[in-house]
Amino acid sequence: MPDVQTQSVTDFAARLDDIRRQINLADGFTLRIGRDDTRFYFQIECWRKDAITGQFGYGYGGKAYLSPHATESELVATVFGLYKSYVEHEARETFTWQGRRVYGPHIDVNALWEVARRVDVRSARHEGDAP
């Protein structure tokens, strides 16, 4: 008789694989199912040209750790969120203005903090904003 916990993990892995088979992404994109010691996760993988090095290779998005209690809708929505985030990340890496990645996803949070009060608005300024 199979161990209940092992069977549960096996069933969950099968659920995730079934969902993966039902999802189509753009060419070059793959949905990965990974597992660390105790948890499964989804991750987007993409064959693309690296924006920094110019070399082709695989890029990997963030990981979303998954609960075996999640509904099918929650799991599919998780994949869509990862996919959107990956595409946005690539857009931020490749969009430049005056030769710089002004919306780059790797800008240091401390650098952003230093300019956070420099705003560009049409209407009245917020209290504390630099002139």
N, CA and C atoms as a LAMMPS dump frame, in Angstrom:
ITEM: TIMESTEP
0
ITEM: NUMBER OF ATOMS
393
ITEM: BOX BOUNDS ff ff ff
-5.0000000000000000e+02 5.0000000000000000e+02
-5.0000000000000000e+02 5.0000000000000000e+02
-5.0000000000000000e+02 5.0000000000000000e+02
ITEM: ATOMS id mol type element x y z
1 1 1 N 0.849 -1.187 0
2 1 2 C 0 0 0
3 1 3 C 0.891 1.247 0
4 2 1 N 0.656 2.211 -0.94
5 2 2 C 1.525 3.383 -1.01
6 2 3 C 1.328 4.311 0.184
7 3 1 N 2.418 4.963 0.578
8 3 2 C 2.365 5.949 1.654
9 3 3 C 1.437 7.092 1.251
10 4 1 N 0.567 7.525 2.192
11 4 2 C -0.421 8.562 1.89
12 4 3 C 0.259 9.861 1.482
13 5 1 N 1.317 10.247 2.212
14 5 2 C 2.01 11.491 1.889
15 5 3 C 2.676 11.397 0.517
16 6 1 N 3.305 10.291 0.201
17 6 2 C 3.938 10.1 -1.098
18 6 3 C 2.891 10.13 -2.2
19 7 1 N 1.772 9.47 -1.975
20 7 2 C 0.694 9.468 -2.961
21 7 3 C 0.193 10.889 -3.196
22 8 1 N 0.052 11.668 -2.119
23 8 2 C -0.406 13.044 -2.235
24 8 3 C 0.557 13.873 -3.084
25 9 1 N 1.858 13.713 -2.845
26 9 2 C 2.873 14.433 -3.618
27 9 3 C 2.813 13.999 -5.077
28 10 1 N 2.65 12.718 -5.301
29 10 2 C 2.552 12.188 -6.666
30 10 3 C 1.323 12.731 -7.374
31 11 1 N 0.201 12.771 -6.675
32 11 2 C -1.03 13.315 -7.255
33 11 3 C -0.869 14.796 -7.599
34 12 1 N -0.238 15.552 -6.694
35 12 2 C -0.045 16.982 -6.932
36 12 3 C 0.867 17.196 -8.135
37 13 1 N 1.934 16.442 -8.226
38 13 2 C 2.841 16.55 -9.374
39 13 3 C 2.095 16.252 -10.667
40 14 1 N 1.221 15.271 -10.649
41 14 2 C 0.428 14.935 -11.839
42 14 3 C -0.531 16.067 -12.193
43 15 1 N -1.142 16.687 -11.184
44 15 2 C -2.019 17.85 -11.431
45 15 3 C -1.256 18.968 -12.113
46 16 1 N -0.055 19.264 -11.603
47 16 2 C 0.754 20.349 -12.156
48 16 3 C 1.161 20.044 -13.587
49 17 1 N 1.556 18.827 -13.843
50 17 2 C 1.952 18.436 -15.191
51 17 3 C 0.77 18.515 -16.148
52 18 1 N -0.416 18.138 -15.682
53 18 2 C -1.619 18.225 -16.508
54 18 3 C -1.91 19.682 -16.875
55 19 1 N -1.778 20.573 -15.915
56 19 2 C -1.987 22.002 -16.18
57 19 3 C -0.949 22.5 -17.173
58 20 1 N 0.303 22.124 -16.982
59 20 2 C 1.366 22.554 -17.904
60 20 3 C 1.052 22.138 -19.343
61 21 1 N 0.578 20.922 -19.523
62 21 2 C 0.27 20.428 -20.872
63 21 3 C -0.878 21.198 -21.522
64 22 1 N -1.73 21.831 -20.745
65 22 2 C -2.878 22.542 -21.286
66 22 3 C -2.588 24.015 -21.583
67 23 1 N -1.408 24.481 -21.226
68 23 2 C -1.05 25.896 -21.402
69 23 3 C -0.131 26.045 -22.608
70 24 1 N -0.422 27.038 -23.434
71 24 2 C 0.44 27.387 -24.572
72 24 3 C 1.02 28.77 -24.349
73 25 1 N 2.312 28.886 -24.536
74 25 2 C 3.016 30.156 -24.42
75 25 3 C 3.635 30.484 -25.778
76 26 1 N 4.134 31.689 -25.918
77 26 2 C 4.771 32.109 -27.167
78 26 3 C 5.996 31.24 -27.45
79 27 1 N 6.399 31.226 -28.713
80 27 2 C 7.593 30.47 -29.104
81 27 3 C 8.784 30.873 -28.246
82 28 1 N 9.541 29.897 -27.83
83 28 2 C 10.717 30.145 -27.016
84 28 3 C 10.45 30.074 -25.521
85 29 1 N 9.184 30.13 -25.118
86 29 2 C 8.828 30.106 -23.7
87 29 3 C 8.444 28.7 -23.266
88 30 1 N 8.827 28.347 -22.053
89 30 2 C 8.486 27.056 -21.469
90 30 3 C 8.06 27.276 -20.026
91 31 1 N 7.073 26.504 -19.598
92 31 2 C 6.693 26.498 -18.191
93 31 3 C 7.409 25.333 -17.521
94 32 1 N 8.238 25.642 -16.553
95 32 2 C 8.965 24.612 -15.805
96 32 3 C 8.224 24.299 -14.515
97 33 1 N 8.267 23.049 -14.137
98 33 2 C 7.805 22.635 -12.822
99 33 3 C 9.049 22.171 -12.087
100 34 1 N 9.345 22.813 -10.982
101 34 2 C 10.516 22.447 -10.198
102 34 3 C 10.096 22.03 -8.8
103 35 1 N 11.043 21.5 -8.083
104 35 2 C 10.778 21.099 -6.707
105 35 3 C 12.045 21.256 -5.894
106 36 1 N 11.926 21.947 -4.759
107 36 2 C 13.048 21.96 -3.831
108 36 3 C 12.81 20.825 -2.836
109 37 1 N 13.347 20.892 -1.689
110 37 2 C 13.204 19.78 -0.741
111 37 3 C 11.752 19.419 -0.445
112 38 1 N 10.912 20.432 -0.294
113 38 2 C 9.544 20.149 0.152
114 38 3 C 8.456 20.761 -0.722
115 39 1 N 8.801 21.688 -1.589
116 39 2 C 7.762 22.435 -2.313
117 39 3 C 7.963 22.372 -3.817
118 40 1 N 6.845 22.352 -4.527
119 40 2 C 6.847 22.474 -5.98
120 40 3 C 6.742 23.954 -6.324
121 41 1 N 7.253 24.297 -7.513
122 41 2 C 7.104 25.664 -7.997
123 41 3 C 6.962 25.661 -9.51
124 42 1 N 6.348 26.743 -10.009
125 42 2 C 6.307 27.036 -11.432
126 42 3 C 7.365 28.099 -11.696
127 43 1 N 7.942 28.056 -12.911
128 43 2 C 8.918 29.061 -13.327
129 43 3 C 8.874 29.15 -14.849
130 44 1 N 8.93 30.363 -15.36
131 44 2 C 8.977 30.584 -16.804
132 44 3 C 10.435 30.553 -17.249
133 45 1 N 10.678 29.857 -18.336
134 45 2 C 12.008 29.765 -18.944
135 45 3 C 11.866 30.249 -20.39
136 46 1 N 12.857 30.971 -20.867
137 46 2 C 12.766 31.492 -22.23
138 46 3 C 14.139 31.521 -22.898
139 47 1 N 14.171 31.078 -24.151
140 47 2 C 15.372 31.194 -24.972
141 47 3 C 15.331 32.582 -25.592
142 48 1 N 16.299 33.42 -25.239
143 48 2 C 16.295 34.799 -25.727
144 48 3 C 17.699 35.364 -25.762
145 49 1 N 17.827 36.506 -26.39
146 49 2 C 19.096 37.224 -26.431
147 49 3 C 19.212 38.028 -25.14
148 50 1 N 20.284 37.839 -24.414
149 50 2 C 20.491 38.557 -23.172
150 50 3 C 20.705 40.039 -23.466
151 51 1 N 19.964 40.886 -22.776
152 51 2 C 20.029 42.323 -23.025
153 51 3 C 21.37 42.927 -22.62
154 52 1 N 22.068 42.306 -21.725
155 52 2 C 23.346 42.849 -21.259
156 52 3 C 24.513 42.312 -22.085
157 53 1 N 24.587 40.993 -22.249
158 53 2 C 25.734 40.381 -22.929
159 53 3 C 25.553 40.266 -24.434
160 54 1 N 24.289 40.266 -24.894
161 54 2 C 24.021 40.071 -26.315
162 54 3 C 24.086 38.613 -26.754
163 55 1 N 24.374 37.722 -25.836
164 55 2 C 24.48 36.295 -26.131
165 55 3 C 23.11 35.626 -25.988
166 56 1 N 22.861 34.621 -26.836
167 56 2 C 21.628 33.857 -26.691
168 56 3 C 21.787 32.814 -25.596
169 57 1 N 20.732 32.621 -24.85
170 57 2 C 20.74 31.639 -23.77
171 57 3 C 19.388 31.624 -23.093
172 58 1 N 19.265 30.78 -22.099
173 58 2 C 18.013 30.693 -21.364
174 58 3 C 17.961 31.754 -20.282
175 59 1 N 16.795 32.348 -20.163
176 59 2 C 16.5 33.254 -19.064
177 59 3 C 15.42 32.609 -18.22
178 60 1 N 15.47 32.873 -16.928
179 60 2 C 14.522 32.272 -16.006
180 60 3 C 13.819 33.355 -15.211
181 61 1 N 12.511 33.257 -15.149
182 61 2 C 11.733 34.189 -14.349
183 61 3 C 11.737 33.765 -12.889
184 62 1 N 10.987 34.513 -12.104
185 62 2 C 10.858 34.182 -10.689
186 62 3 C 10.115 32.865 -10.489
187 63 1 N 10.238 32.344 -9.294
188 63 2 C 9.557 31.101 -8.952
189 63 3 C 8.304 31.422 -8.148
190 64 1 N 7.254 30.657 -8.399
191 64 2 C 6.04 30.751 -7.595
192 64 3 C 5.85 29.398 -6.925
193 65 1 N 5.972 29.38 -5.607
194 65 2 C 5.79 28.139 -4.861
195 65 3 C 4.302 27.837 -4.752
196 66 1 N 3.974 26.561 -4.875
197 66 2 C 2.595 26.138 -5.066
198 66 3 C 2.066 25.329 -3.895
199 67 1 N 0.814 25.56 -3.591
200 67 2 C 0.147 24.809 -2.533
201 67 3 C -0.673 23.679 -3.141
202 68 1 N -0.598 22.495 -2.577
203 68 2 C -1.431 21.402 -3.08
204 68 3 C -2.92 21.663 -2.864
205 69 1 N -3.234 22.668 -2.056
206 69 2 C -4.63 23.026 -1.807
207 69 3 C -5.161 24.028 -2.831
208 70 1 N -4.287 24.543 -3.686
209 70 2 C -4.686 25.535 -4.695
210 70 3 C -5.657 24.909 -5.696
211 71 1 N -6.598 25.734 -6.128
212 71 2 C -7.534 25.28 -7.154
213 71 3 C -6.862 25.344 -8.516
214 72 1 N -7.472 24.714 -9.49
215 72 2 C -6.967 24.77 -10.859
216 72 3 C -6.898 26.217 -11.334
217 73 1 N -7.93 26.997 -11.034
218 73 2 C -7.949 28.409 -11.444
219 73 3 C -6.791 29.182 -10.827
220 74 1 N -6.499 28.923 -9.56
221 74 2 C -5.387 29.614 -8.903
222 74 3 C -4.056 29.227 -9.541
223 75 1 N -3.894 27.972 -9.877
224 75 2 C -2.64 27.52 -10.479
225 75 3 C -2.457 28.091 -11.878
226 76 1 N -3.518 28.117 -12.669
227 76 2 C -3.445 28.695 -14.018
228 76 3 C -3.177 30.194 -13.921
229 77 1 N -3.839 30.877 -12.988
230 77 2 C -3.611 32.316 -12.804
231 77 3 C -2.179 32.592 -12.374
232 78 1 N -1.602 31.702 -11.594
233 78 2 C -0.206 31.844 -11.173
234 78 3 C 0.72 31.796 -12.384
235 79 1 N 0.457 30.87 -13.288
236 79 2 C 1.274 30.78 -14.507
237 79 3 C 1.139 32.067 -15.315
238 80 1 N -0.081 32.559 -15.465
239 80 2 C -0.281 33.781 -16.24
240 80 3 C 0.46 34.953 -15.606
241 81 1 N 0.425 35.055 -14.287
242 81 2 C 1.149 36.125 -13.604
243 81 3 C 2.654 36.031 -13.824
244 82 1 N 3.188 34.825 -13.753
245 82 2 C 4.623 34.629 -14.006
246 82 3 C 4.99 35.007 -15.437
247 83 1 N 4.126 34.616 -16.361
248 83 2 C 4.356 34.897 -17.785
249 83 3 C 4.365 36.402 -18.039
250 84 1 N 3.358 37.097 -17.505
251 84 2 C 3.301 38.557 -17.66
252 84 3 C 4.53 39.218 -17.056
253 85 1 N 4.916 38.76 -15.876
254 85 2 C 6.088 39.344 -15.214
255 85 3 C 7.355 39.137 -16.025
256 86 1 N 7.503 37.96 -16.617
257 86 2 C 8.692 37.679 -17.415
258 86 3 C 8.731 38.587 -18.648
259 87 1 N 7.611 38.695 -19.332
260 87 2 C 7.552 39.54 -20.535
261 87 3 C 7.826 40.995 -20.16
262 88 1 N 7.259 41.451 -19.05
263 88 2 C 7.513 42.823 -18.615
264 88 3 C 8.982 43.016 -18.26
265 89 1 N 9.576 42.046 -17.607
266 89 2 C 10.988 42.111 -17.251
267 89 3 C 11.851 42.303 -18.504
268 90 1 N 11.571 41.491 -19.534
269 90 2 C 12.328 41.606 -20.784
270 90 3 C 12.095 42.967 -21.44
271 91 1 N 10.855 43.461 -21.39
272 91 2 C 10.562 44.783 -21.957
273 91 3 C 11.354 45.863 -21.222
274 92 1 N 11.422 45.765 -19.912
275 92 2 C 12.169 46.747 -19.127
276 92 3 C 13.671 46.681 -19.421
277 93 1 N 14.169 45.488 -19.712
278 93 2 C 15.595 45.351 -20.036
279 93 3 C 15.93 45.884 -21.421
280 94 1 N 15.009 45.823 -22.344
281 94 2 C 15.318 46.201 -23.725
282 94 3 C 14.873 47.61 -24.092
283 95 1 N 14.027 48.234 -23.275
284 95 2 C 13.57 49.596 -23.551
285 95 3 C 14.616 50.579 -23.047
286 96 1 N 15.067 51.457 -23.954
287 96 2 C 16.008 52.494 -23.534
288 96 3 C 15.477 53.864 -23.936
289 97 1 N 15.885 54.854 -23.19
290 97 2 C 15.601 56.249 -23.509
291 97 3 C 16.915 56.991 -23.321
292 98 1 N 17.332 57.688 -24.358
293 98 2 C 18.608 58.407 -24.368
294 98 3 C 19.76 57.484 -23.957
295 99 1 N 19.677 56.233 -24.446
296 99 2 C 20.765 55.296 -24.246
297 99 3 C 20.795 54.588 -22.901
298 100 1 N 19.777 54.792 -22.067
299 100 2 C 19.764 54.135 -20.75
300 100 3 C 18.467 53.365 -20.542
301 101 1 N 18.578 52.295 -19.769
302 101 2 C 17.399 51.486 -19.404
303 101 3 C 16.694 52.161 -18.229
304 102 1 N 15.938 53.219 -18.52
305 102 2 C 15.333 54.024 -17.45
306 102 3 C 14.265 53.27 -16.661
307 103 1 N 13.715 52.224 -17.215
308 103 2 C 12.737 51.393 -16.501
309 103 3 C 13.305 50.008 -16.219
310 104 1 N 14.626 49.901 -16.23
311 104 2 C 15.287 48.606 -16.073
312 104 3 C 14.898 47.887 -14.793
313 105 1 N 14.749 46.568 -14.855
314 105 2 C 14.33 45.81 -13.678
315 105 3 C 15.431 45.577 -12.648
316 106 1 N 16.665 45.971 -12.988
317 106 2 C 17.775 45.703 -12.073
318 106 3 C 18.33 46.97 -11.435
319 107 1 N 17.572 48.067 -11.492
320 107 2 C 18.042 49.31 -10.883
321 107 3 C 18.014 49.149 -9.366
322 108 1 N 19.095 49.52 -8.737
323 108 2 C 19.227 49.402 -7.288
324 108 3 C 18.149 50.226 -6.584
325 109 1 N 17.486 49.628 -5.612
326 109 2 C 16.42 50.307 -4.885
327 109 3 C 16.937 51.553 -4.166
328 110 1 N 18.193 51.56 -3.756
329 110 2 C 18.755 52.751 -3.103
330 110 3 C 18.917 53.898 -4.09
331 111 1 N 19.248 53.59 -5.334
332 111 2 C 19.336 54.625 -6.365
333 111 3 C 17.947 55.2 -6.64
334 112 1 N 16.933 54.34 -6.683
335 112 2 C 15.566 54.82 -6.874
336 112 3 C 15.125 55.702 -5.71
337 113 1 N 15.499 55.299 -4.503
338 113 2 C 15.137 56.08 -3.325
339 113 3 C 15.712 57.496 -3.411
340 114 1 N 16.939 57.606 -3.913
341 114 2 C 17.598 58.911 -3.989
342 114 3 C 16.848 59.885 -4.892
343 115 1 N 16.149 59.379 -5.893
344 115 2 C 15.435 60.275 -6.819
345 115 3 C 13.921 60.206 -6.648
346 116 1 N 13.444 59.533 -5.622
347 116 2 C 12.012 59.294 -5.453
348 116 3 C 11.177 60.572 -5.325
349 117 1 N 11.761 61.648 -4.871
350 117 2 C 10.998 62.9 -4.722
351 117 3 C 11.041 63.772 -5.977
352 118 1 N 11.781 63.362 -6.97
353 118 2 C 11.822 64.103 -8.233
354 118 3 C 10.684 63.591 -9.094
355 119 1 N 9.577 64.321 -9.088
356 119 2 C 8.383 63.89 -9.803
357 119 3 C 8.111 64.807 -10.983
358 120 1 N 7.376 64.301 -11.932
359 120 2 C 6.996 65.05 -13.123
360 120 3 C 5.479 64.936 -13.256
361 121 1 N 4.788 65.977 -12.818
362 121 2 C 3.323 65.957 -12.86
363 121 3 C 2.814 67.232 -13.52
364 122 1 N 1.651 67.157 -14.111
365 122 2 C 1.039 68.341 -14.725
366 122 3 C 0.343 69.212 -13.698
367 123 1 N -0.236 68.575 -12.679
368 123 2 C -1.016 69.316 -11.686
369 123 3 C -0.155 69.719 -10.5
370 124 1 N -0.812 70.073 -9.426
371 124 2 C -0.112 70.519 -8.219
372 124 3 C 0.844 69.433 -7.731
373 125 1 N 1.935 69.882 -7.156
374 125 2 C 2.922 68.959 -6.631
375 125 3 C 2.471 68.418 -5.274
376 126 1 N 2.974 67.254 -4.955
377 126 2 C 2.704 66.647 -3.651
378 126 3 C 3.579 67.323 -2.602
379 127 1 N 3.117 67.367 -1.386
380 127 2 C 3.897 67.935 -0.306
381 127 3 C 5.216 67.165 -0.179
382 128 1 N 6.309 67.878 -0.12
383 128 2 C 7.609 67.244 0.043
384 128 3 C 8.332 66.978 -1.269
385 129 1 N 7.67 67.144 -2.412
386 129 2 C 8.321 66.914 -3.696
387 129 3 C 9.324 68.017 -3.973
388 130 1 N 10.384 67.664 -4.642
389 130 2 C 11.388 68.66 -5.026
390 130 3 C 10.799 69.577 -6.085
391 131 1 N 11.221 70.822 -6.095
392 131 2 C 10.682 71.766 -7.123
393 131 3 C 11.114 71.421 -8.517
